[in-house]
Amino acid sequence: MTRSEAKDVFAVIDMTDRNVVITGANGGQGLAETLMLAAAGAAVVAADLAAEPSTAMKAATAEYPDRITYRQLDVTRTDDWRALAEYLQSASARLDGLVNNAGITRRSRLLEVTPADLAAVSDVNVTGALLGMQACVPLMKSGGSIVNVGSVAALTGHYPVAYTASKWALRGLTIAAATELGPQGIRVNSVHPGFIETPMTADANPVFKEATIAETPLGRTGTPEEVAAVVLFLLSPMAAFVTGVDLPVDGGQSSHGGAKSISDALR
């Protein structure tokens, strides 16, 4: 799915007058989510670690000047989240959605990974999501929605130990939050992308990419817009009775438990 196709198809989901925070928004999936939400009518606070928006984010804010606002945010810092919450309160903005999209990876295997690797990845991928929910939930009312962006690594025994462990932990955090916040009418779900063509995957070993495609029934990589479309659905009223869900967006990669390789070998 291209960006233009996404705008045409998902403009039917009306997010007018809804306010959403998206982290890791300067590129890749976060940028696609920002653009798709804005196209659907939402007001988006697009947050990222950099002090200045990326060139692509500047273009996005120029396209939707009344709908996209860029804010610097280190998701691992409680003070940054507090400042963001205060900014939203000062703007009298009710918060309807939070997308914990920011994430990092370390590709070390089991015998090479260090405690520092594990801590660094967990700080962003897990603690960042926790701090985001703690800061943003008080601004939400019934009907609010949180989407945590995981990974196919959270559904499999993927080799990058620190990354895989963090995404499995994020699944647990998501389910705990869904249970805790359900009585308030706030939904919490996670999406788990497979190999998506983003800056994070751009430097992946070509052999890794080829092997992943071989394990993907749809036989290709995904686009950021295809993840963003699922995030948009989960944020929207169309998913009003959906919470506590792990939703793969991986072309079927996690569906077969390794049986695809066996099936293909027997052709």
C-alpha positions as CSV (number, residue, x, y, z in Angstrom):
1,M,0.0,0.0,0.0
2,T,1.4,3.4,-1.0
3,R,0.8,6.6,0.9
4,S,-1.7,7.9,-1.8
5,E,-3.6,4.6,-1.7
6,A,-3.8,4.8,2.1
7,K,-5.2,8.4,2.0
8,D,-7.9,7.3,-0.3
9,V,-8.9,4.2,1.5
10,F,-8.7,5.3,5.1
11,A,-10.1,8.8,4.7
12,V,-13.5,7.0,5.3
13,I,-12.5,6.7,9.0
14,D,-13.4,10.0,10.5
15,M,-11.0,11.1,13.3
16,T,-12.1,14.8,13.3
17,D,-11.8,16.5,16.7
18,R,-9.7,13.7,18.1
19,N,-6.3,14.4,19.6
20,V,-3.5,11.8,19.3
21,V,0.1,11.6,20.5
22,I,2.6,9.6,18.4
23,T,6.1,8.9,19.5
24,G,9.0,8.1,17.2
25,A,7.2,10.2,14.5
26,N,10.1,11.7,12.6
27,G,10.2,8.9,10.0
28,G,9.2,5.3,9.1
29,Q,6.1,4.0,10.7
30,G,5.6,6.9,13.1
31,L,5.6,9.4,10.2
32,A,3.2,7.2,8.2
33,E,0.9,7.0,11.3
34,T,1.1,10.8,11.7
35,L,0.1,11.5,8.1
36,M,-2.7,8.9,8.1
37,L,-4.2,10.2,11.3
38,A,-4.0,13.8,10.0
39,A,-5.6,12.8,6.7
40,A,-8.4,11.3,8.7
41,G,-9.0,14.6,10.5
42,A,-7.1,14.1,13.8
43,A,-4.9,16.6,15.5
44,V,-1.6,14.9,16.0
45,V,1.2,15.8,18.4
46,A,4.2,14.1,16.6
47,A,7.0,13.6,19.0
48,D,10.6,12.4,18.5
49,L,14.0,12.6,20.1
50,A,15.5,15.1,17.7
51,A,15.2,18.8,18.6
52,E,14.1,19.6,15.1
53,P,11.7,17.8,12.9
54,S,13.1,15.8,10.0
55,T,12.7,17.0,6.4
56,A,9.9,14.6,5.9
57,M,8.1,15.8,9.1
58,K,8.5,19.4,8.0
59,A,6.8,18.5,4.8
60,A,4.0,16.7,6.8
61,T,3.4,19.8,9.0
62,A,3.4,22.0,5.9
63,E,0.7,19.7,4.4
64,Y,-1.4,19.7,7.5
65,P,-0.4,22.9,9.4
66,D,-3.5,22.9,11.6
67,R,-3.4,19.2,12.4
68,I,0.3,18.2,13.0
69,T,2.5,19.7,15.8
70,Y,6.0,18.6,16.3
71,R,7.4,18.2,19.9
72,Q,10.8,17.0,21.1
73,L,10.5,14.1,23.4
74,D,12.8,11.6,25.0
75,V,10.5,8.8,25.9
76,T,12.8,7.5,28.6
77,R,12.5,10.8,30.6
78,T,9.7,11.3,33.0
79,D,10.3,15.1,32.9
80,D,9.8,15.1,29.1
81,W,6.5,13.3,29.4
82,R,5.4,15.6,32.2
83,A,6.1,18.6,30.0
84,L,4.2,17.1,27.1
85,A,1.2,16.5,29.4
86,E,1.4,20.0,30.6
87,Y,1.5,21.3,27.0
88,L,-1.6,19.3,26.2
89,Q,-3.4,20.6,29.3
90,S,-2.5,24.2,28.5
91,A,-4.0,23.7,25.1
92,S,-7.2,22.4,26.7
93,A,-6.8,19.3,24.6
94,R,-8.6,16.1,25.6
95,L,-6.4,13.2,24.6
96,D,-8.1,10.5,22.6
97,G,-5.2,8.4,21.5
98,L,-1.6,7.5,22.2
99,V,0.7,5.5,19.9
100,N,3.9,4.3,21.6
101,N,5.8,3.8,18.4
102,A,9.3,4.9,19.4
103,G,11.7,2.0,19.4
104,I,15.3,1.0,19.0
105,T,17.1,-2.3,18.4
106,R,20.4,-4.0,19.1
107,R,21.2,-7.1,17.0
108,S,23.5,-8.9,19.4
109,R,23.0,-12.6,19.8
110,L,22.7,-14.4,23.1
111,L,26.4,-14.9,23.8
112,E,27.4,-11.4,22.7
113,V,24.6,-9.3,24.2
114,T,25.5,-7.2,27.2
115,P,23.5,-6.1,30.2
116,A,23.9,-2.5,28.9
117,D,22.4,-3.6,25.5
118,L,19.4,-5.1,27.4
119,A,18.9,-2.0,29.5
120,A,19.2,0.5,26.7
121,V,16.7,-1.3,24.5
122,S,14.3,-1.9,27.3
123,D,14.5,1.8,28.4
124,V,13.0,2.9,25.1
125,N,10.8,0.0,24.0
126,V,9.3,-0.8,27.4
127,T,9.9,1.9,29.9
128,G,9.1,4.6,27.3
129,A,5.7,3.0,26.7
130,L,5.0,2.8,30.4
131,L,5.9,6.4,31.1
132,G,3.8,7.4,28.1
133,M,0.8,5.7,29.5
134,Q,1.4,7.1,33.0
135,A,1.5,10.6,31.6
136,C,-1.3,10.4,29.1
137,V,-4.0,8.3,30.7
138,P,-5.0,11.0,33.2
139,L,-5.8,13.2,30.1
140,M,-8.0,10.5,28.6
141,K,-11.7,9.7,29.1
142,S,-13.8,6.8,28.2
143,G,-13.3,6.0,24.5
144,G,-9.6,6.6,24.6
145,S,-7.3,4.2,22.8
146,I,-3.6,3.3,23.3
147,V,-1.6,1.4,20.7
148,N,1.8,0.0,21.6
149,V,3.9,-0.9,18.5
150,G,5.6,-4.2,19.1
151,S,7.2,-6.5,16.6
152,V,7.0,-10.0,15.0
153,A,9.9,-10.6,17.4
154,A,7.4,-10.5,20.2
155,L,5.6,-13.5,18.8
156,T,8.6,-15.6,17.9
157,G,12.1,-16.6,19.3
158,H,13.9,-14.0,17.2
159,Y,17.7,-13.9,17.5
160,P,18.3,-10.2,18.6
161,V,18.1,-11.0,22.3
162,A,17.7,-7.5,23.7
163,Y,15.1,-6.4,21.1
164,T,13.1,-9.7,21.4
165,A,13.1,-9.6,25.2
166,S,11.9,-5.9,25.1
167,K,9.0,-6.6,22.7
168,W,7.9,-9.7,24.7
169,A,7.9,-7.4,27.8
170,L,5.8,-4.8,25.9
171,R,3.2,-7.5,25.2
172,G,2.9,-8.1,28.9
173,L,2.7,-4.4,29.6
174,T,0.0,-4.0,27.0
175,I,-2.2,-6.8,28.4
176,A,-1.7,-5.6,32.0
177,A,-2.7,-2.0,30.9
178,A,-5.8,-3.3,29.0
179,T,-7.0,-5.1,32.1
180,E,-6.3,-2.1,34.3
181,L,-7.8,0.6,32.1
182,G,-10.8,-1.3,30.7
183,P,-13.1,-0.2,33.5
184,Q,-12.3,3.4,32.5
185,G,-13.3,2.7,28.9
186,I,-9.8,3.1,27.7
187,R,-8.6,0.4,25.2
188,V,-5.0,-0.8,24.9
189,N,-3.8,-3.0,22.1
190,S,-0.5,-3.8,20.4
191,V,0.4,-4.3,16.7
192,H,3.4,-6.4,15.7
193,P,4.9,-5.5,12.4
194,G,7.0,-7.9,10.4
195,F,9.8,-6.7,8.1
196,I,8.7,-3.2,7.2
197,E,10.7,-1.0,4.9
198,T,11.8,1.7,7.3
199,P,15.1,3.5,8.2
200,M,15.5,1.0,11.1
201,T,15.5,-2.0,8.7
202,A,17.4,-0.2,5.9
203,D,20.8,-1.4,7.2
204,A,19.6,-5.0,7.9
205,N,21.7,-7.8,6.4
206,P,20.3,-8.6,2.9
207,V,20.4,-12.3,3.9
208,F,18.2,-11.5,6.8
209,K,15.7,-9.7,4.5
210,E,15.7,-12.6,2.0
211,A,15.2,-15.2,4.7
212,T,12.4,-13.2,6.3
213,I,10.6,-12.9,2.9
214,A,11.0,-16.7,2.5
215,E,9.1,-17.2,5.8
216,T,6.4,-14.7,4.9
217,P,3.3,-16.3,3.2
218,L,2.6,-13.0,1.3
219,G,6.1,-13.2,-0.1
220,R,7.2,-9.6,0.4
221,T,8.1,-6.9,2.9
222,G,5.5,-4.4,4.2
223,T,5.2,-0.7,4.0
224,P,4.8,1.8,6.9
225,E,1.4,2.7,5.6
226,E,0.2,-0.9,6.0
227,V,1.1,-0.7,9.7
228,A,-0.4,2.8,10.0
229,A,-3.7,1.6,8.6
230,V,-4.0,-0.9,11.4
231,V,-3.0,1.7,14.0
232,L,-5.7,4.0,12.7
233,F,-8.3,1.3,12.9
234,L,-7.4,0.5,16.6
235,L,-7.5,4.2,17.5
236,S,-10.9,4.7,15.8
237,P,-14.4,4.1,17.1
238,M,-14.6,1.2,14.6
239,A,-12.5,-0.8,17.2
240,A,-14.6,0.2,20.1
241,F,-14.9,-3.3,21.5
242,V,-11.3,-4.4,20.8
243,T,-8.8,-4.3,23.7
244,G,-6.0,-6.5,24.9
245,V,-5.2,-7.7,21.4
246,D,-1.9,-8.7,19.9
247,L,-2.4,-8.0,16.2
248,P,0.4,-9.1,13.8
249,V,0.9,-7.0,10.7
250,D,3.5,-9.3,9.2
251,G,2.2,-10.8,6.0
252,G,1.6,-14.1,7.9
253,Q,5.2,-14.5,9.1
254,S,4.3,-15.4,12.6
255,S,1.3,-17.6,11.7
256,H,2.8,-20.9,10.7
257,G,5.4,-21.6,13.5
258,G,8.1,-22.5,11.0
259,A,5.9,-24.9,9.0
260,K,6.3,-22.7,5.8
261,S,9.9,-23.8,5.4
262,I,8.9,-27.5,5.7
263,S,6.1,-27.0,3.3
264,D,8.3,-25.2,0.8
265,A,11.0,-27.9,1.0
266,L,8.5,-30.6,0.1
267,R,7.2,-28.9,-3.0
